[in-house]
Amino acid sequence: THSIRYRTLFFFSLLALLYHCAGPFAPRPYYSGMQNQISYDAVMMEKMKEEIRKFYGAPYKWGGDSPQGTDCSGLIATLYKNAANIALPHSTQGLFAGGVKVHRIDLLFGDLVFFSDHGRQATHVGLYIGKGYFLHASSTRGVILSKMSDRYYKRQFIGARRIEIY
């Protein structure tokens, strides 16, 4: 029952974050006053949120990329494929090598956040949700939300990337 309560609490926390996430969907060009782009951003954000809901709580499976089991890079690749029709590598290092560098203070919903337990080589990736939280596939707990400010992730953080969809 403790496990069920914990999962339920995390699920509702995820929903609250997704509905109250500040700012635009990250993968966007810099523009001013283009109404079509603004509505496109809103559509992309909703598609991404829908995909996130499908994966939340999924078990960890090395090499996996579905709600039945996924690893961290498989989660990211599938979220972007299903929500934005963008093919990304199923490799943390491949994801880290692509995209546009983003400073931690400039993170937006949809940005990729990278971590390493040995040097500058990315060994883990997550999707920034907003308000200091990111979604990722934990090898011990499956697809969960974590805080960027948690001691472990703060220490292991090595960078962020923005995937441009235009």
Backbone bond lengths (Angstrom), bond angles and torsions (degrees), N, CA, C in turn:
res aa  C-N    CA-C-N  psi(-1)  N-CA   C-N-CA  omega(-1)  CA-C   N-CA-C  phi
1 T - - - 1.463 - - 1.521 111.54 -
2 H 1.333 117.29 -33.18 1.467 120.12 177.08 1.527 109.76 -62.30
3 S 1.340 115.60 -41.80 1.468 120.50 179.81 1.522 111.12 -64.39
4 I 1.309 117.52 -41.47 1.464 121.66 179.75 1.520 110.33 -65.74
5 R 1.333 117.39 -43.95 1.469 120.53 177.97 1.519 110.96 -61.82
6 Y 1.331 117.00 -41.42 1.465 122.03 -179.78 1.522 110.72 -63.22
7 R 1.340 116.76 -46.68 1.472 121.01 178.91 1.516 111.03 -63.51
8 T 1.326 117.73 -41.24 1.467 121.76 179.53 1.521 109.97 -63.64
9 L 1.324 116.93 -45.45 1.466 120.86 179.15 1.524 110.27 -60.82
10 F 1.328 117.50 -45.00 1.463 120.50 179.68 1.524 111.36 -65.15
11 F 1.337 117.50 -38.48 1.454 120.80 179.68 1.527 110.43 -62.03
12 F 1.326 116.95 -46.48 1.461 119.92 -179.99 1.532 111.35 -69.28
13 S 1.309 117.01 -31.27 1.473 120.06 174.79 1.524 109.79 -64.78
14 L 1.328 116.76 -41.83 1.461 120.85 177.59 1.516 110.17 -61.08
15 L 1.319 117.15 -47.82 1.467 119.91 179.92 1.525 111.09 -59.29
16 A 1.321 116.96 -43.19 1.464 120.17 179.57 1.528 110.71 -62.05
17 L 1.324 116.94 -43.39 1.465 120.00 178.60 1.520 111.82 -63.95
18 L 1.323 116.28 -41.62 1.457 119.43 -178.75 1.522 111.71 -65.39
19 Y 1.322 117.42 -38.08 1.460 120.32 -179.03 1.515 113.19 -79.14
20 H 1.326 117.53 -24.93 1.462 120.16 -176.76 1.516 112.90 -112.43
21 C 1.322 116.20 16.47 1.457 121.21 -178.78 1.523 109.52 -65.55
22 A 1.318 115.44 125.75 1.466 119.99 -178.73 1.517 110.65 -81.37
23 G 1.308 115.54 148.47 1.462 121.02 172.01 1.507 113.60 88.13
24 P 1.319 115.96 169.49 1.457 122.62 -177.92 1.516 111.99 -79.21
25 F 1.310 114.48 168.49 1.455 121.57 173.02 1.523 106.84 -64.83
26 A 1.296 118.74 130.90 1.460 122.52 -171.67 1.528 115.36 -59.29
27 P 1.327 118.66 -47.99 1.457 116.81 -174.41 1.525 112.25 -70.55
28 R 1.293 117.68 84.51 1.458 122.32 179.30 1.518 108.91 -147.14
29 P 1.308 115.31 152.68 1.460 117.17 175.85 1.522 109.44 -79.72
30 Y 1.309 116.62 168.63 1.448 119.93 174.91 1.523 107.16 -83.95
31 Y 1.295 116.61 122.06 1.450 121.82 -176.14 1.516 109.21 -145.78
32 S 1.324 115.52 168.14 1.460 118.89 174.86 1.513 108.57 -140.47
33 G 1.312 115.41 123.81 1.450 121.71 173.21 1.513 116.55 73.04
34 M 1.311 119.60 17.82 1.460 120.33 179.22 1.524 108.65 -93.30
35 Q 1.313 117.47 99.65 1.457 122.60 -175.06 1.528 112.87 -60.43
36 N 1.332 118.01 -38.40 1.464 120.00 179.29 1.518 111.22 -61.84
37 Q 1.329 117.41 -39.50 1.463 120.72 179.36 1.521 110.72 -66.53
38 I 1.320 116.92 -39.68 1.458 120.03 -179.17 1.523 110.53 -63.31
39 S 1.334 117.55 -44.80 1.457 119.34 179.83 1.531 110.70 -68.60
40 Y 1.340 117.29 -33.66 1.456 120.55 177.24 1.525 109.99 -64.51
41 D 1.342 117.50 -41.92 1.464 121.17 176.40 1.519 110.98 -58.22
42 A 1.325 117.06 -43.57 1.462 121.10 -179.37 1.528 110.70 -63.35
43 V 1.316 117.11 -42.00 1.471 121.30 178.51 1.526 109.94 -63.56
44 M 1.335 117.44 -45.27 1.462 120.97 -179.92 1.518 111.10 -62.73
45 M 1.319 117.29 -40.10 1.459 120.68 179.88 1.532 110.00 -63.74
46 E 1.317 117.35 -42.90 1.468 120.36 179.30 1.524 111.49 -65.54
47 K 1.322 117.03 -40.23 1.470 120.10 177.20 1.529 110.51 -62.43
48 M 1.323 116.53 -42.64 1.458 119.99 -179.81 1.533 110.21 -64.52
49 K 1.324 117.10 -42.81 1.466 120.59 178.77 1.523 110.93 -61.12
50 E 1.327 116.63 -40.14 1.463 121.05 178.52 1.531 110.96 -61.95
51 E 1.332 116.21 -43.35 1.463 120.45 178.28 1.532 111.27 -65.59
52 I 1.322 116.91 -40.37 1.465 121.19 179.07 1.527 109.98 -59.77
53 R 1.319 116.89 -43.33 1.475 120.45 179.99 1.530 111.15 -59.97
54 K 1.325 117.31 -35.99 1.472 121.17 179.40 1.530 111.36 -65.46
55 F 1.330 116.28 -35.21 1.468 120.87 -174.33 1.527 114.06 -90.97
56 Y 1.331 117.61 -21.26 1.464 119.48 -174.03 1.531 110.39 -58.95
57 G 1.328 116.16 126.77 1.463 121.89 -179.96 1.515 113.76 89.32
58 A 1.338 117.96 -4.10 1.471 120.59 179.49 1.529 109.54 -61.81
59 P 1.319 117.28 145.68 1.466 119.69 178.65 1.529 111.55 -72.29
60 Y 1.322 115.66 157.46 1.467 120.82 175.72 1.524 108.91 -77.31
61 K 1.321 115.55 135.53 1.464 121.40 173.53 1.515 107.39 -145.87
62 W 1.327 116.70 116.21 1.454 120.99 -179.48 1.522 108.84 -58.65
63 G 1.342 116.33 128.12 1.459 121.89 -179.65 1.513 113.79 83.55
64 G 1.332 117.59 -5.28 1.460 121.44 -178.32 1.513 112.99 -79.34
65 D 1.333 115.10 161.13 1.463 120.08 179.41 1.529 111.88 -152.46
66 S 1.331 116.45 31.98 1.463 120.43 -179.30 1.531 109.68 -136.03
67 P 1.325 116.67 166.50 1.478 119.32 176.73 1.536 113.33 -62.92
68 Q 1.324 117.24 -13.88 1.469 120.21 176.42 1.521 111.74 -80.82
69 G 1.337 117.24 -13.27 1.456 122.78 178.25 1.511 110.33 165.73
70 T 1.319 116.44 130.67 1.460 120.25 -176.91 1.514 111.40 -149.40
71 D 1.324 115.36 155.49 1.461 119.83 168.90 1.526 107.05 -104.24
72 C 1.321 117.72 179.44 1.465 120.35 -172.22 1.523 113.01 -64.62
73 S 1.326 118.23 -45.09 1.466 119.52 -178.53 1.525 111.58 -74.30
74 G 1.317 117.20 -31.18 1.465 120.90 175.46 1.516 111.39 -65.19
75 L 1.329 115.97 -38.06 1.465 121.36 176.83 1.520 110.06 -59.89
76 I 1.326 116.61 -51.11 1.471 121.47 -177.38 1.525 110.68 -63.55
77 A 1.330 117.42 -47.85 1.465 121.25 -178.91 1.525 111.32 -59.31
78 T 1.322 117.30 -42.08 1.461 120.66 -178.15 1.523 111.57 -73.06
79 L 1.328 118.11 -38.64 1.460 120.16 177.06 1.527 110.43 -58.41
80 Y 1.335 116.97 -47.50 1.465 120.70 -179.45 1.527 112.18 -69.44
81 K 1.321 117.00 -36.34 1.468 119.83 178.79 1.529 109.90 -64.45
82 N 1.323 117.07 -47.99 1.463 120.99 -175.81 1.524 113.20 -75.08
83 A 1.322 118.05 -34.61 1.465 120.66 -175.96 1.521 113.39 -89.02
84 A 1.332 117.27 -33.46 1.468 119.89 -173.41 1.527 113.11 -127.33
85 N 1.346 117.16 2.58 1.459 121.94 -178.41 1.535 111.74 55.76
86 I 1.329 115.06 40.98 1.465 121.43 178.32 1.523 108.40 -113.31
87 A 1.323 115.94 127.56 1.466 121.01 178.31 1.528 108.84 -87.86
88 L 1.304 115.39 118.67 1.462 121.96 177.07 1.529 108.62 -117.61
89 P 1.323 117.36 155.36 1.467 119.23 179.32 1.531 112.02 -67.59
90 H 1.321 115.09 146.75 1.466 121.24 174.26 1.528 107.04 -91.03
91 S 1.327 114.17 60.72 1.464 122.08 -177.22 1.522 108.10 -155.51
92 T 1.306 117.33 125.33 1.462 120.69 -179.72 1.519 110.89 -60.57
93 Q 1.319 117.36 -43.93 1.458 120.55 179.82 1.525 110.85 -66.33
94 G 1.332 117.48 -37.35 1.460 121.43 176.80 1.524 111.89 -63.91
95 L 1.326 116.95 -39.91 1.468 121.37 177.19 1.528 110.32 -66.36
96 F 1.328 116.13 -40.28 1.463 121.24 -178.95 1.529 111.14 -65.14
97 A 1.315 116.72 -32.31 1.466 121.35 -178.97 1.527 112.08 -74.84
98 G 1.331 117.76 -20.01 1.460 120.92 -177.59 1.514 112.29 -101.99
99 G 1.307 114.90 -174.75 1.458 120.18 177.81 1.514 113.58 73.34
100 V 1.312 114.39 -178.71 1.459 122.31 -179.02 1.526 108.38 -105.86
101 K 1.332 117.23 131.32 1.462 120.57 179.64 1.524 110.55 -60.70
102 V 1.329 114.70 139.90 1.453 121.64 179.61 1.531 107.92 -131.52
103 H 1.321 116.56 135.88 1.459 120.27 175.48 1.526 109.53 -75.81
104 R 1.300 115.73 148.19 1.458 122.14 -178.63 1.530 112.33 -51.06
105 I 1.322 117.66 -40.06 1.470 119.85 -177.21 1.534 112.25 -74.19
106 D 1.326 117.72 -12.50 1.466 121.61 -179.02 1.527 113.23 -103.00
107 L 1.330 118.02 11.14 1.459 121.07 -177.12 1.524 111.72 -61.99
108 L 1.347 114.53 139.07 1.459 122.80 176.37 1.523 109.17 -128.71
109 F 1.316 116.38 162.13 1.454 122.45 176.55 1.532 109.18 -50.41
110 G 1.317 116.59 128.93 1.454 121.59 178.23 1.514 115.26 98.75
111 D 1.336 117.96 -12.05 1.465 120.18 177.15 1.523 109.85 -70.02
112 L 1.316 115.88 151.96 1.463 121.27 177.45 1.520 108.89 -95.72
113 V 1.327 116.19 133.84 1.464 121.80 177.93 1.526 108.08 -115.31
114 F 1.343 115.38 137.65 1.459 121.25 -172.47 1.521 111.50 -121.29
115 F 1.334 113.51 147.10 1.454 121.43 -177.20 1.521 108.54 -135.96
116 S 1.332 115.60 157.25 1.450 120.25 178.23 1.521 110.22 -146.85
117 D 1.315 114.45 142.17 1.462 118.08 173.83 1.522 110.40 -105.90
118 H 1.347 117.26 5.58 1.455 120.47 171.19 1.528 110.80 -149.57
119 G 1.318 113.68 94.65 1.461 120.96 173.37 1.514 115.12 73.37
120 R 1.337 115.52 -141.78 1.463 122.14 -175.99 1.521 113.06 -97.30
121 Q 1.324 118.49 5.49 1.460 120.63 178.01 1.520 109.06 -87.26
122 A 1.333 116.38 121.38 1.467 120.90 -178.71 1.523 110.61 -64.73
123 T 1.326 115.51 128.41 1.464 120.32 177.80 1.522 112.10 -119.87
124 H 1.338 117.69 -6.05 1.464 121.24 -179.57 1.521 108.88 -152.84
125 V 1.336 116.18 144.37 1.464 121.78 -179.53 1.523 109.99 -136.29
126 G 1.327 115.14 147.38 1.454 121.44 175.95 1.520 110.14 -140.15
127 L 1.312 116.33 171.75 1.455 123.11 179.08 1.517 108.47 -109.82
128 Y 1.327 116.27 120.02 1.459 120.43 -179.56 1.518 109.05 -68.62
129 I 1.325 116.37 129.91 1.462 122.75 -177.56 1.522 111.01 -100.35
130 G 1.322 116.40 -37.50 1.460 121.48 -177.31 1.508 110.46 132.71
131 K 1.323 115.13 162.46 1.466 122.42 178.04 1.522 113.00 52.61
132 G 1.350 115.81 33.82 1.455 120.71 176.20 1.518 115.59 83.93
133 Y 1.325 119.02 8.16 1.467 122.66 -179.10 1.520 111.10 -109.67
134 F 1.328 115.73 149.63 1.458 121.18 173.62 1.519 109.54 -137.74
135 L 1.316 115.63 151.42 1.455 124.10 178.56 1.515 107.54 -99.23
136 H 1.309 117.34 137.23 1.472 120.21 178.90 1.511 110.40 -159.09
137 A 1.315 115.06 166.45 1.465 121.59 177.35 1.522 108.32 -99.52
138 S 1.323 115.46 102.90 1.459 122.02 177.99 1.525 108.58 -78.63
139 S 1.319 116.15 135.23 1.470 119.07 -178.85 1.521 112.31 -66.08
140 T 1.322 118.16 -19.36 1.468 120.68 179.93 1.527 113.64 -105.48
141 R 1.344 117.71 -23.95 1.462 119.61 -174.75 1.524 114.79 -122.70
142 G 1.326 118.20 0.96 1.458 121.08 -179.85 1.521 111.18 78.78
143 V 1.327 116.69 -157.30 1.463 121.85 -176.10 1.529 109.23 -78.60
144 I 1.321 114.71 115.58 1.465 122.21 -175.00 1.528 110.82 -140.00
145 L 1.314 114.80 172.59 1.459 122.80 170.61 1.514 108.23 -100.14
146 S 1.312 116.27 142.19 1.465 121.48 173.53 1.516 108.33 -137.54
147 K 1.308 115.02 161.63 1.468 120.74 178.53 1.520 109.91 -94.20
148 M 1.319 115.36 136.69 1.467 120.28 175.29 1.529 110.47 -62.09
149 S 1.319 116.67 -27.20 1.456 121.36 -176.96 1.529 114.02 -83.66
150 D 1.355 117.38 -6.55 1.461 119.15 175.70 1.524 108.33 -58.21
151 R 1.301 115.53 139.25 1.469 121.13 -174.37 1.526 112.83 -49.56
152 Y 1.326 116.65 -47.57 1.465 120.78 -178.10 1.525 111.14 -60.39
153 Y 1.334 117.41 -51.14 1.465 120.88 -176.26 1.524 112.10 -71.18
154 K 1.302 116.94 -33.36 1.463 120.56 177.26 1.532 110.07 -62.23
155 R 1.328 115.62 -41.52 1.469 121.83 -178.99 1.530 111.80 -72.99
156 Q 1.322 117.49 -33.78 1.465 121.98 -174.85 1.533 113.88 -90.73
157 F 1.332 118.32 -9.95 1.464 122.67 -177.43 1.530 110.58 -61.23
158 I 1.353 116.55 130.05 1.471 120.09 179.43 1.525 112.98 -123.17
159 G 1.319 118.36 -6.98 1.460 118.97 177.89 1.509 113.04 157.11
160 A 1.335 114.64 174.81 1.465 121.67 179.50 1.518 109.20 -139.63
161 R 1.319 114.97 153.81 1.458 121.76 179.22 1.527 109.06 -134.96
162 R 1.322 114.21 148.44 1.471 121.55 175.71 1.521 107.42 -112.93
163 I 1.319 116.04 129.80 1.457 121.52 178.18 1.526 107.60 -94.19
164 E 1.312 116.50 115.84 1.468 121.03 178.97 1.525 108.76 -79.91
165 I 1.330 116.68 131.58 1.452 120.00 -177.35 1.523 113.46 -103.89
166 Y 1.315 117.78 2.31 1.465 120.39 -178.70 1.505 110.51 -107.07
